[in-house]
Amino acid sequence: GGRGQRGRLREELVAVAAQVSATATPVSAPPAPRIVAHRGASFDAPENTLAALRLGFVQGADAGECDVRLSADGHAVLMHDADTLRTTGVARVVAATPLAELRPLGVATLEEALG
């Protein structure tokens, strides 16, 4: 009946568990938490700028995260929003603006951030 079938299933599960525990590799402690400077140290410097990324590392971050968009002339630039108004005070649509017009606003390229 049902009880005998459950008993056999239990025995099989116990046997499988014993095999797994006999061959399993011990689990090591998880790695230390990593600190990621989101958009750089964006509390202390303008977000998604080279200054914010550098400051994040100075403040002890293990990594920096930034957002990238393409300018009108195809350059990968550090910018979260589709336009520059919130971060620079000047309204320019990133995808419609060439790098030469973004530069005076303090917009950096991905190449500069990685260099």
C-alpha positions in Angstrom: 0.0 0.0 0.0 0.8 3.7 0.3 2.6 3.3 3.6 5.0 0.7 2.2 5.7 2.8 -0.8 6.5 5.9 1.4 8.8 3.7 3.4 10.7 2.6 0.4 10.9 6.2 -0.9 12.2 7.3 2.5 14.9 4.5 2.4 15.9 5.6 -1.1 16.2 9.2 -0.1 18.3 8.3 2.9 20.6 6.2 0.7 20.9 9.1 -1.8 21.6 11.6 1.0 24.3 9.3 2.4 26.0 9.0 -1.0 25.8 12.8 -1.5 27.3 13.5 1.9 30.1 11.0 1.4 31.2 12.5 -1.9 30.3 16.2 -1.4 33.0 18.8 -1.3 32.8 20.8 2.0 31.3 24.3 1.5 33.8 27.1 2.2 32.9 30.4 3.7 31.3 32.8 1.2 33.6 35.5 -0.1 33.7 38.8 1.7 31.1 41.3 0.6 32.0 43.5 -2.3 31.4 47.2 -2.2 30.3 48.7 -5.5 30.3 52.5 -6.0 26.9 52.9 -7.8 27.4 55.6 -10.4 30.7 56.3 -8.5 30.7 57.9 -5.1 27.6 59.7 -6.2 26.7 61.1 -2.8 30.0 63.0 -2.6 30.6 63.8 -6.3 28.5 64.2 -9.4 27.2 60.8 -10.5 28.6 59.0 -13.5 31.7 61.3 -13.6 35.4 60.3 -13.5 35.6 62.2 -10.2 32.9 60.1 -8.7 34.4 56.8 -9.9 37.8 57.7 -8.7 36.4 58.9 -5.3 34.6 55.6 -5.0 37.8 53.7 -5.0 39.5 56.2 -2.6 36.6 55.6 -0.2 37.2 51.8 -0.4 34.9 50.5 -3.1 36.0 47.3 -4.8 34.3 48.2 -8.1 32.6 51.1 -9.7 29.3 51.0 -11.7 28.4 53.5 -14.3 25.7 54.0 -17.0 26.7 54.5 -20.6 24.9 56.0 -23.5 26.0 56.7 -27.1 26.4 60.3 -28.2 25.1 61.4 -31.7 28.5 60.7 -33.2 28.8 57.2 -31.6 30.9 57.8 -28.6 30.1 55.8 -25.4 29.7 58.4 -22.7 29.0 58.2 -19.0 25.4 59.3 -18.5 22.4 57.6 -16.8 19.6 59.7 -18.2 18.6 60.2 -21.8 19.3 63.9 -21.4 21.8 65.9 -19.5 19.5 68.3 -17.6 19.4 66.6 -14.2 23.1 66.1 -13.9 24.5 69.2 -15.7 21.7 71.7 -15.5 21.8 72.0 -19.3 19.2 70.2 -21.4 20.8 68.1 -24.2 19.6 64.8 -25.5 22.7 62.6 -25.4 21.8 60.5 -28.5 21.3 63.7 -30.5 24.3 65.6 -29.2 27.9 65.1 -30.5 30.7 64.5 -28.0 32.2 68.0 -28.7 29.0 69.6 -27.3 28.8 67.2 -24.3 32.4 67.8 -23.2 31.9 71.3 -21.9 29.1 69.9 -19.7 31.6 67.6 -18.0 30.5 64.4 -19.7 33.3 61.8 -19.8 33.7 58.9 -22.3 33.7 55.2 -21.3 37.2 55.0 -22.7 38.4 57.6 -20.2 36.7 55.8 -17.4 38.4 52.5 -18.3 41.8 54.1 -19.0 
